[in-house]
Amino acid sequence: MIIGIGTDILQIERLQAAYDRTNGRLAEKILGPDEMLVFKQRLARNHKRGIAFLATRFAAKEAFSKAIGLGMRMPMTWRSLQTLNEPSGKPVTSYLGALAQFMQERNWDAQVTVSDEQDMAIAHVIVVQK
């Protein structure tokens, strides 16, 4: 059963500007610990791809917050939802802290997909009853 659907799209350039304005602290605010490791690796290899990773994760969090119907308020926080990748490359959601408990109590799970192109990033999330 579908609980909710969320989509978010953003201009990567706007996120890059915010990242620059905060001297990189924006990534620390948005990304969970496992996402941060991937971000740092990608940023070190290719700055543009690192910022695209940050943009897709930002979009995934926004889309997820819409799909669960809470927006960005507890138990949903920037760092409590992580979008990671299986070895195949498939993006999957991971929950931390109060959000993990919230999702477990409701027996909910989320399917996520993310994509980026030169100037845009998009995420789509479907929250389902297990």
N, C-alpha and C positions, 0 to 999 in steps of 0.2 A: 504494500500500500504506500502510495506517495504521500509524504507529509508536507513537503514544500519544495519549491524550485527557486533557484536564484541565479542571476547572471550579473557579471560586472565586466565592464570594458574601460580601459584607460589608455591615455597617451603616455607612452614610455618617457617622452621628453619632459612631461610635467613631473613624473616621479624622479627622474634624473635631477631636475632642478631642486626638488625638495631634499633629495639625498645630498646634493652639493651644499645647499643652504644649511643643513644640519651637520656638516662635516662627517657624514656617514652614520650618525646616530639614528637616523630613520630606520636603518636596517635592524639595529638592536631593539628598537621599539616594536617592529613588526614581526620579525622572524623568531620562531621557537628555536631551541638549542640545536636540534638536528638540521633544521633548515639553514641555520647560521653557518654550520660547518660546510654544507654544500655551497652556499653563497660565497663564502670566502675562497673556496677552491676555484669556483668558476670565475670569480672576479680577478683572481691572480692570473689565471690563464688567458682571459679575454674580458676586458672591462665591460664591453657592450653586452656580452652574453650574461655576465654577472648581474647587470642591471635588469636585463630581460627576465632573469630568474626572479629577482626581487619583485618585479612588476607582476608576473604571473601569480606569485604567492600572495601579493597584496590583493589582486583581483579575486583569488580563491577565497580569501578570508571575508571579503565584502559579499561575495555571492553566497557563501555559507551562512553568514549572519542573516541574510534575507531569507534563505531557505528554511532556517529554523524559526523564523518569525520574531527574533529578539532584537535585531540590529546589533550594534556594538555595545551591549550592556550585559552584565553578569548573567550567567556564567561565561558568556562569550567575551573573550579578550583577544587582542592581536596574537599574543604568543601561545594561547591555549589550543589553537588549531594549527596543525602542521600539515602541509601537503608535501609528501615525499614520493619517491618513485620506486616501484618494484624493479628488479633486475631487467625486466622486459621493457622498462620505460614507462609503464602505466602509472599515472599519478593516483595516489591513494591518500585518504585522510587519516590523521592520527590526532588523538585528543589528549590533553594534559589537564591535571587538576580538577577543578570544579566542573569544567566542561565534559571531561571524561565521565564523571559521575552522572551529570545531566543526561548525556546520551545513553548511558547504560540503564539508568532508571526507566527511561522511556522505550528502551529496546530499539533505538534508532541507529541508523548508520547513514553515511553519505557517500555518494558516488561523485567524483569530481573529474573534470577535464579542463586543461589549460592549453592555451596556444598563444604564440606571439608572432608578430611580423615586424618589419623594420621599425614602425612607429607606434604600434598598438599591441596591447596584451588583453586577453579575454579569459574568463573562467565561467564555467557553468557547473552548478551543483544541484543534485537531486538528493533530498533526504528521504529515506524510506524506513518503514517499520520492518524490522527483521522478521 
